[in-house]
């Protein structure tokens, strides 16, 4: 290449005024995973390939971003696309939308080469917007399970998987850690989609078996927006607190029970807590998880993870090696008690977790995968195909893969709905029936 590739990332960070994001290598300071991994990806591309790539952050808020990066203001994603063209960028990267959105209308009229990055999987309408937009040359999934979900959908031809980068060095304990011996730590946003209520409703069963057990909760309903209004305990939105948290974690006087401590949003100071924890719990519902950075943070600290055997957690946690993945409340309780009662097993899981993170989420390797994708796009090549993971029967993967092959062999079959379309249609039908029944 004779000149640097100019690659623009849109960063929606208007909800985080005053948050110091200058040093991604220190870890997420307590913002949304999408926002942090956008900054981190641009940062590591600039760090490892400064002679090849010029990353540009197009952000709503320009304060306290990495000084090594070029940053420009953009009011929204459409404005960011306009700025990308004006700056002469080779590639524009934005977070995909769940449904139709004006960004797709603009892109179809532009001369940009575009990557849609899905930290969350779009609905079917959004997937077709990506598939049908000629300017979108690649669709990046952040997890392999997320990618496999789309194998029989038309968007799969543009899709690839690049994990989120994670710098482990500031998380790995510098000396032997003496664990507390009785402590569970939850890490995540306190909203329904992140499953804290699942842990809350079984905590009394943990206490019954281990009266000395302690629960530290790191997170808040303000993770994605510092201006969110929280409930009586200042933990989550009032209706969520009132229905799903306070009934299970209150003492006889209606106060937070002694075994539970809500630590709120934490930055680098959370690392010591994660290192000292006997085990970490992340999103035990499994919903919305395409990657789960919180699971990676625990493992980087040498702490085993308990979570759901679903979606992106199947990529980031190795069941029976770096943690335990469960299927229901009973297994959640059993998994937590097993690790609390077997510290030698928990210690081995923790050591395995550090190795797992080093091997699979290295920032240098992830940056190299992005560079390879940029080169392919600039040379008008599609993303490199990736094989299906070997859990063939999870989420009908084998059926999806066989349908993909049939559709490629017999073009008229392209009109046959994908499995994800059928599932979404069934879900919408159930929602309508439920709404009608309630009315």
N, C-alpha and C positions, 0 to 999 in steps of 0.2 A: 504494500500500500504506500502510495506517495504522500498522502496526507491523512491526518487523523480523522477517524469516524466521529461525527458529532451526533451524540445520542441524547435525546431529551426525555426526561422522566417527569410526568405530572405528579405532584405531591399535594394532596388535599390535607392541609395541616392547619386550617383556620380554627379548629377546636383546641389548639394547644399553645396559646400565648404564654411566653415566659418559660417554656420547657427547654432545657439545655440539651441540644442534639448535636453538639459539635464533635463528640467523640463516640462514634458508633461501636468502636472496639470495646467500650466499657459496658455494652449491653443496653437493652431497652430501658429508658429512664421512666417508663410508666405511661406509654402512649399505645395506640392501636397497633397491632402487628402489621397491618397493611402499610401504615405510614412508616413504621420503623424499618421494615424490610426494603421499602422503596429507597429510603435514604442509604441504608447499608449496602444495597446492591450497587448504587451509583458510586458510593465511597470506595468500595473494594475494586470496582472496575478501574477507577482512577488510580488507586494505590498500586495495583499489580500491572496495569497496562497503560501507563501515562503517555507512552510514545505512540500508542495506537488509537486510543479512544479519548475523546473529550466529553465526559458526561456533563449534562446540564440539568439542574433541578428547576422546574417551573412550579413555584409554590405560591400559596396564598399568603404565607407569612415568611419573611426572609430573615428573621432574627434567629440567632443561635443555631445556625446550620453549619455543617463542617466547613471550615475556612479553605480547605483544599479544593472544594467544588465551586464551579461557576453556578450562581443562582440568579434567577430572574422571576419577576412577579407574574402570576397568572391568576385571574379571578376565578376561573373554573376550568374544566377539562377542554371545553371548546376553545376558550381563550388560549389555553396551553397549546392546542393544535395550531392555532393561528400564529402564535409566537414561534413554534417550531419551524414553520415554513419561513417566517421572516428571518430567522436565524440561520437558515440554510442547513437544517439538521438532516442527516441521512436517515435517521429512524426516530420515531416518536412512540413512547410507551405510556400506556394509561391503564387504569384498573377497569376491567370489563364491567358492564352494567347488567343487572339481573334481567331487565326487560328492555323494550325499545327506548331510545334516548336520543336527544338531539345531537349528541356527539357522533353517532353513526351517520346521520344525515350530512353533517359537515364533512366527515372523512371521505364520503363517497364523491364529494366535489373537489377534494384536495389532490395535491400531487405527492402527498406523503407516503412513505413506507412505514407501516404501523405494526406494533405488537400489542395485543390485548393480553393483559396479565390478570389471571383469575385467582386472587387470594380467597375469594368465595365463588362457588360454582354458580353461573347464571342460570336463570330459568330457561326453559326451551326457547321462548321468544328471544331472549338475549343470545343464546347459542346460535340461532339462525341469523341474527344480525351480524355476528362475527363471521359466520360461514359465507354469507352473501355479500360481504363488503370486500371488493377487490383490493382496496388499499391495505387491509389487514392481512399481512403476510404470514403471521404466526400467532398462535394462541398458546400462551404459557400457563400450564398448570403448576402449582407449587407442591403437589403430591402425586405419587404414582397411582394411588387408589383413585384419586380425582381424575387422572388421565384415563384409567381403565373404565371408569364410569361412562365414558363418551365413545367407546370403541365402535359402536354401530351407528353413531350420529355423524352427519355430514361434516360437522366441525372438526372431527378427528383428523381429517387430512391436513389441517393446519396446526394441529395440536402437538405439543411436546411437554416434557416435564423437566423443570429445573427447581430443585429444592431451594428454600431460603438459606442464605449464608449465615453461619454462626461462628463467631470468634470465641473459642473455648478458654483462652488463656487466663482471663480474669475471673473465671468461674471455678477452675480446678483448684482444690485446696492445696495450699503451699506446704502443709504439714499434716500429720495424722490427725483426723478429726475424731473426737470423742462425742458420739451422738448423745442427745438428751435422753434417749431410751423410752420415751413415751409420747413423742410429739409428731402429729400429722400437720402438714402445711398444705393449704389450698392456695393455688395461684391462678388468677384469671379475673375477667370482667364479671361483676355481679349482676348479670342479666339472665333472663330465662334461657337464652340460647347457649350459655356457657355452663349450665348444669349444677350450679352450687346447691340448688334446692334438693338435688338427689342426695348429696352428702349430708345436708342439714337434716333430712327426714330420717336418716339411719344413725345419726350421731348418738342418740340415746342407747342404741344397741351396742355401740362401741364402748360407751361408758359403763354399761352393765357388766361387760366382760373385763374391761380394764378401767377401773374407777380412777386410776391415776392419769389417764390419757388426756392430752391437751390438743386443742385445735387452734392453729394460727391461720387467719384468713388474710391473704395479701391480695388486694384488689378493691374495686369500688364501681358503683354504677356510673361514676364520672370518667371512666377510662377513655371513652371515645369523645367526651365533651365535658370540659371542666365546668360548664355552666348548667349541667343537668341538676334538677331539683331532686333531692333524696328524701327518704322517709324518716320516721321517728328515730331510728337508730343511726341514721346517716350512712347507711350501708348500700342501699339500693333504692330504686324507685318505690314509692309508698305501697302501691298495690302488690308489687312483688314481695316486698318485705312483709306486709301484713298477712298475706295468704300462704307464702311458701318458706319464710325464714323465721319470723318471730314465734309462730306456733310450736316450732320444734326446738328452738334454741333459747327459750325463755325459762327463767327460774320461777318459783312460786309467786314472786312479786312482779313478774312481767319484765324483769331486767335480763340482760345477757347472762347466761349461766357462767359460772366460774371457770369452766373448762374451755371456754371459747374466747379468743381475743381477735378482734377485727383491727388489723394493722393499717388498713387503708392503702392508698397508692404509694408504692415505694420505688425508688430508682436503684442505684448501685448498692444501697444499704440493705437491699433484700438478699444479696448474695450470701452473707453470713448466715442468715436464717435458713436459706435453702441448703446450705452445706451442713448445718447442724441438725436439720430435720431427720427423723428416722425414715420417713417416706413422704412423698408428695402426691397430692391428688389434683388432677386437672380434668376439667369437663367430663364428669362421669356419665353424662348423657350421650357424649360423642357427637351431638348435633353440631353442624356448621364447621366441623374441623376438617380442613383440607391439609393441614400441616401440624399445627399446635406447637408454637414456639415455647410455650410454658413447659411442655414435656421435655423439650430439648434443654432448657435451662436447668431443670432439676437434674437431669442425667449428667450434664456438664459439671455439676457440683458434686457428683458422686453419690446422688440420692436416688433410690429406686422410685418408680412411678406406678401409681394405680390409676387406671382409667378404663374407658369403654373399649371393647373389641370392635371398633367401628372406624370407617373412613380413614382420615389421615393419621390417626393414632396407630394404625397398622404399619405405617411407614416409619414413624418416629420412635415407637416403643417396641422392643422385641420381647414378646410374652415369654415368661419363664427364664429370661436372661438379663434384661435391664429393668424389668418391672412385671406387673401382672395386669392383664386386660380382662375385664369381666363383662358379663352379659346381663346381670340383673342386680337388684338390691342385695339379695342374699350373698352373691359372689363378691359384691363390693365390701360388705362387712367382713366376710371370711378373708379376703385378700389383705385388708388393712390389719386385721388381728394377726394374720400369719406373719406379716413382716414385722409387726411390733414384737411378736413373741419369738421371732427367730432372727436376732440381730446379725448372726454370722451370714445367713442367706442374704439379708438386706445389704450387708457390706459387700458381698460378692457381686450382687446386682449393680450396686453403685459403681464398682470398679469397671464392670462390663459397660455401663452406661457412658463413662468417660471415653472408652475406646470407640464405642458406637458413634458418638458425636464427632470425634476426630476423623473417623473413617468416612462418614457420609455427608457432613455438612461443612466441610472446610471452605472458608471464604475464597481461598485461591482457586480451588477446583470449581466452585460454583461460578466465579468470575470467568474462568476459562470456558465453561459451558455457554455463558452468555455471549462471550466473544465469538465462539464458533457459530452461534445462531446469527449474530449480526453479519458475519462474513457470508453465510449462506443466503441471507436476505439480500444483501448487496449484490450477490451474484445470481439473484433470481432463482434460487433453489429453495424447495420446501424444507421444513424442519426435518431433521433426521428421524426416521421411524424408531420407536422403542417397543421392545417386546412386552407382552403382558406378564404381570406377576403370576406366580404359580399357584395362588389360592383360587383356582379356576371356578369354584362353585360359589364364591362370595359375590353377592349382588349380580348373579346371572352372568358372570364374565364370559364363560365359555359360549353361552348363547349369543352374547353380543359380538364376540370375536368371529364366530361362524357366520353371523348375519353380515358382518362387515365384509368378509370374504365373498359371500354370495352376492352382495350388492355390487362389489367390484367386478365380478364375473358377469352378472346379468344386470345391466344398467336400469331396466324398467323397475327393478326392485328398490331403486333409490327412494321411491315414494312410500315404501313401507315404513311406518313409524318406528323410531328407535325405542328401546326399552325405557329409556329415561322419559320419552314423550308419553308413553303409555302410563308410566307411574305418575307423572304429573297430572295427566288427565283423570286418573282414578282418584288422586288426592283432591282435585278440585270438585269432583262429583261428591265425594264424602263431605267436603266442606259445605256444599250447597244443601245436602240432605240434613246435616247437623244444624245448620242455620234455620232451615225450614222447620225442623222438629222443635227447636228452642222457641221459635216464634209461635 
